[in-house]
Amino acid sequence: MTRLKRNVGLLVLSGTLASLAPVCAPSRVEAAQTIYNTPPPSVIRVAIRENNASGEPDPRGRIIYVEAVPFKTYCEDVLPNEWFPSWHPESLKAGAMAVKMFAWYHHLHPVTIDGFTFDVDNTTNFQHFQEMSSQPTTNAAFQAIEKLAYTKPNGEIVELNYSAGYENDPNWQYRNAQKMAQWGSEYWARRGQNYLQILQFYYQNRALMRLP
């Protein structure tokens, strides 16, 4: 994610003539991964990349190792690096939900790069994770939404994307892209919108769910 500090079917043939007619293998219908059949992860695999010259995790850096991090700890160590801890509590709650659902989705869709299998890395390729960086305000925001999820109306777990956007602006353009503007979340919070109203503005056809 963009860091705020920058402001930023198989055909089978046999020997008979009849078998030469096209045969389509039956498609497998996979059940949607929902909050009803897929519990939140207990841990998430984080690929740790080399730092750049400024000491920041480098999105193009070599993967050094993969670390299993408790899911809650991961979210709490991402949020203050993606949202300013000094921001309005409702903005932070909206951010906490986006961070959580983004991580949950990617836990269900791991990748393998350079021989390493992981869910996310520690850079803005995914979300900026920094160990032991949690803050009281962002921890409180995560705890407020911890037993909730923001999903499709049927409970399907989906990625909630976000990007910096523009300061002091509602960032309407992100609404059309199913993406929340981080600066936009603060803009709306300062104007009296709660975190659910902020989420509803940026993400269409989604619903707030209580986890089973």
N, C-alpha and C positions, 0 to 999 in steps of 0.2 A: 504494500500500500504506500501511497505517497506520504512522506513524512511531513508533518505540519511545520517542523522547524525550518523547512525549506520554503514555507508558505506555499507557502505553496498549496448366406445360406449355401449349402453344400449340395451339389448335384451328383447323384450316384447312379451309374449305368450298369445294367447287367446284360446278358447276352440275348435277351428277347427283344423283338422289334417294338413291342408295346412300351418297353422301358425307355425308348428313345424320346418319348414325350417329356417335356420339361417337368422335373420333379423338384419341388421346393421343400427343403427340410422345414419342419414346423418350427416357428420362431419361439424362443423361450421368453415368456413374459415374466419379468422379474418384479417382485413386489416392491413397491416404493418404500424407501427407507423413511419411516416416520417416527415421531416421538413415541408412538404406541408399540413399535416393534424394535426400536433402536435406542437403547439408553444412552445418556451422555457418556463420553469416554472418561475413564478414570485417569488415563495418561495420554499424552500426545508425543509423537516422535518429532523432535526438532533437529534439523541439520544445522550444525554450527559452521559458518563460513569464516574464512580469513577476514581480518579487518583491513580497511584501506589505510592510506597514509595518515588520515585524520583520526584513526582509532575507532572508526565506525564500522559495523558489519558491512562487508562489501557484497552487493547483490551478484557480482561477477566473480567473487572470490572462490578459491578452492574450498571444497567441503573438507573439513578436518575430521569431524566425527558426528555421530547422531546421538542425541541425548533424550532419554525418556523423562518427561517432565510431568508432574501431576497437572491435570487439566485446569483445575482452579488456579494453581500457581502460575501456569502459563498465561492465562487470561489476565490475571492481576499484574503480571510483569510485561504485558503488552500494552494495556490501556494507557498508562501514563506516558508511553512513548509514541502513541498515536493521537491522543487527546491531551490538551494541556490540563494538568491537575487542578489548576486555578479556575477552570471554566465552571459554568453554571451546573448544578447537580443534575438537571434534566438532560442537558447535553451529554454529560458523562454517562448517564444511564442509557441513553440511545447508543452511545459509543460502546458501552459494555455489551449491549445486546448484539451489535454488529460484530465485535471482536469474537464473542462467544460463538455465534452461528457460523461465521467464516471458519473458525477453527474446527468446529464440529463437522462441518461439511467436508473439509479437507482431510480430517481424520478418516472419513469414510471413502476417500479417493486418494490414497497414497501414490507417490511417484517414486521411480528409481532413476537416479542420476549418478553417473560415475561409480556404479556399484553400490551406492548407498540408497536404501529404501527408507523413506520418511514421509511424514504428513505435511509438514511446513518447514521452512528454514527460518533463520533468525533475522532475515533482512526484509526490506520492503518488497522483495519478490512476493512475499506473503504478508506477514505483519512483523513490525520491528519488535523483537523480543530481547529484553536485557534482564538477565538474572538479578534478583534482589533489588529491583527498581520500583516495586510497588509503593503506592502512596496512600495515606488515609482516605483522601477524597475519592480516589478511583477505586479503592477497595470497597468503600461504602456503596458506590454505584454498582459494582459487580454483585455485591451481596443482595442488593435490592432486586436484581433481575435473575438471580442464580437459579431459582426454581421455575422460571418462565422460559418460553421459547417464542421466536417470531418466525413463522413457517407459512407454507401454503395452507389454505383453509382446511385441507384434509390432514394436516399435521406433517406433511412431507418436509424433510430437512433440506433447506436450500442455503446457498451461499449469500451472505449479505455483503455486497461490495461497497466500498467507500473510497473517497479521494478527498484531497485537501479542499478544493474549491477556492472561492474568493472571500476575503475578509469583508465583514459588514455588508453581506449580500445574501439573499435567500437561496441563490444558486438553483434557479428553476430548471436549468438545463440538465442537471443531474437527475431530476425527477423522471424525465423521459428516458433515462438510461438505467433505471432500477439501481441507482447508486446514491448513497448519501454523501453529501458534502460535509466534511468535518466542520469547516467554518460555518456552513449553513445550519448545522445543528446548534451551534452556539448562538447564531443570529436569532433563530426561532425561540430558543430557550429564554433569551433575554427579552423576548416579546410575549412571554407568558404561556408559551406552548409547553405541554408536558412531554415526557419522552415518547409516549405512545403516539401523540399527535405528530411529533417529529418523524417517527418511523413511518407513520401512515402517509406523510407528505412525500417521502422519497421512495418508498417501496409500495408498488401497487399490487393488489390481490394477495395480500398477506394477512395473517391473523395472529394475534397474541394468544398463546396457549399456556396453560399451566401444565407442568410436567407431571406424568402419572406418578 
